[in-house]
């Protein structure tokens, strides 16, 4: 297998050395098509994560930013209260497997909300 790859690679290098103009033309065609394809993808199918940077709430003049922050605060408070309930359940030695999964989910969600502020 390794010898086959070396032979094939050597064959392609020989072709490139014999026909540099053809190689250059094919390379430019490939690069142009790739560039046009990425432009089309960026224009018609934009990524959701492209403009996800939010200014801090202190510097935001809109109520939307403040409302989203208050919603995040409320959700974080709900998570903390649920984690406190699960802690009490742990102290009573009544935890189940589902509870440990819920704790992990709540902790990860809390970290996401905390980092998105």
Backbone torsions as a table, in degrees:
resi	resn	phi	psi	omega
1	UNK	NA	-43.8	-178.8
2	UNK	-65.9	-39.4	178.5
3	UNK	-66.3	-37.8	178.6
4	UNK	-61.7	-43.1	179.5
5	UNK	-64.5	-41.4	179.6
6	UNK	-65.2	-41.5	179.5
7	UNK	-64.9	-43.7	179.8
8	UNK	-64.1	-43.7	178.2
9	UNK	-62.3	-41.7	179.3
10	UNK	-65.8	-37.9	178.6
11	UNK	-62.4	-44.0	179.6
12	UNK	-66.4	-39.6	178.1
13	UNK	-64.1	-37.6	177.0
14	UNK	-64.8	-41.8	178.0
15	UNK	-62.3	-41.5	179.7
16	UNK	-65.1	-40.1	-180.0
17	UNK	-67.6	-32.7	179.8
18	UNK	-77.7	-34.8	-176.2
19	UNK	-127.5	72.4	-177.9
20	UNK	-67.4	-32.4	179.8
21	UNK	-65.9	-43.7	179.3
22	UNK	-61.7	-43.5	179.0
23	UNK	-61.3	-43.7	179.6
24	UNK	-63.0	-44.1	-179.7
25	UNK	-62.4	-48.0	179.6
26	UNK	-63.2	-38.6	178.5
27	UNK	-63.6	-43.8	-179.7
28	UNK	-66.9	-37.8	176.9
29	UNK	-63.0	-45.8	179.3
30	UNK	-61.4	-45.8	179.6
31	UNK	-64.0	-40.4	179.5
32	UNK	-65.0	-44.9	179.1
33	UNK	-63.9	-40.1	178.2
34	UNK	-63.7	-42.6	-179.5
35	UNK	-64.5	-45.7	179.3
36	UNK	-64.0	-40.4	177.5
37	UNK	-62.0	-41.9	179.4
38	UNK	-69.5	-33.5	175.4
39	UNK	-64.3	-45.3	179.2
40	UNK	-61.8	-43.2	178.9
41	UNK	-63.2	-41.8	-179.5
42	UNK	-68.5	-33.2	-177.8
43	UNK	-82.1	-49.3	-173.8
44	UNK	-88.5	-24.2	-179.1
45	UNK	-130.8	68.0	-176.3
46	UNK	-67.7	150.0	178.8
47	UNK	-75.2	145.0	179.3
48	UNK	-72.9	-25.8	-175.5
49	UNK	-88.8	0.7	-173.6
50	UNK	-61.2	-50.0	-175.6
51	UNK	-117.2	56.6	-176.6
52	UNK	-96.5	6.4	-179.9
53	UNK	-78.1	125.5	-179.5
54	UNK	-111.9	139.5	175.7
55	UNK	-70.8	154.3	177.6
56	UNK	-60.3	152.3	-175.3
57	UNK	-63.3	-33.1	-178.4
58	UNK	-60.9	-33.0	-176.1
59	UNK	-98.5	2.1	-178.0
60	UNK	-89.2	131.8	179.7
61	UNK	-91.2	-13.9	-174.9
62	UNK	-89.8	153.2	177.1
63	UNK	-74.7	-23.3	-178.6
64	UNK	-61.9	-45.0	179.2
65	UNK	-62.4	-40.6	179.5
66	UNK	-69.3	-38.5	179.4
67	UNK	-65.8	-42.0	179.7
68	UNK	-65.0	-35.1	177.8
69	UNK	-67.7	-40.1	179.3
70	UNK	-68.1	-34.9	176.4
71	UNK	-64.5	-41.7	177.6
72	UNK	-63.3	-41.8	178.6
73	UNK	-60.9	-43.9	179.6
74	UNK	-63.6	-41.9	179.8
75	UNK	-65.9	-38.9	177.3
76	UNK	-64.3	-38.1	177.6
77	UNK	-64.9	-39.8	177.4
78	UNK	-62.0	-42.6	-179.5
79	UNK	-63.4	-44.3	-179.7
80	UNK	-62.4	-42.5	180.0
81	UNK	-64.9	-39.6	178.7
82	UNK	-67.5	-37.4	176.9
83	UNK	-65.3	-35.2	176.7
84	UNK	-64.7	-40.7	177.4
85	UNK	-62.4	-40.8	179.0
86	UNK	-68.2	-31.4	176.7
87	UNK	-66.7	-41.8	176.3
88	UNK	-62.2	-38.3	178.3
89	UNK	-65.3	-36.5	177.8
90	UNK	-65.6	-41.0	179.9
91	UNK	-62.9	-28.6	177.7
92	UNK	-86.7	2.0	-177.8
93	UNK	57.6	43.2	-178.3
94	UNK	-117.7	17.5	-179.3
95	UNK	-72.7	147.8	175.8
96	UNK	-121.8	175.5	-178.5
97	UNK	-62.5	-39.0	179.6
98	UNK	-62.7	-34.2	179.7
99	UNK	-66.3	-39.2	179.6
100	UNK	-66.9	-36.3	175.6
101	UNK	-65.8	-39.6	178.9
102	UNK	-65.2	-40.1	178.4
103	UNK	-61.8	-45.1	-180.0
104	UNK	-62.5	-43.6	178.9
105	UNK	-62.2	-46.5	-179.1
106	UNK	-62.9	-40.3	179.3
107	UNK	-63.9	-44.6	178.9
108	UNK	-63.9	-40.7	178.8
109	UNK	-64.9	-40.5	177.8
110	UNK	-62.0	-42.3	179.1
111	UNK	-64.4	-39.8	178.1
112	UNK	-62.6	-46.5	179.9
113	UNK	-64.0	-39.1	-179.3
114	UNK	-66.3	-39.0	-178.5
115	UNK	-77.7	-22.8	-178.2
116	UNK	-84.6	-4.0	-179.3
117	UNK	-62.9	NA	NA
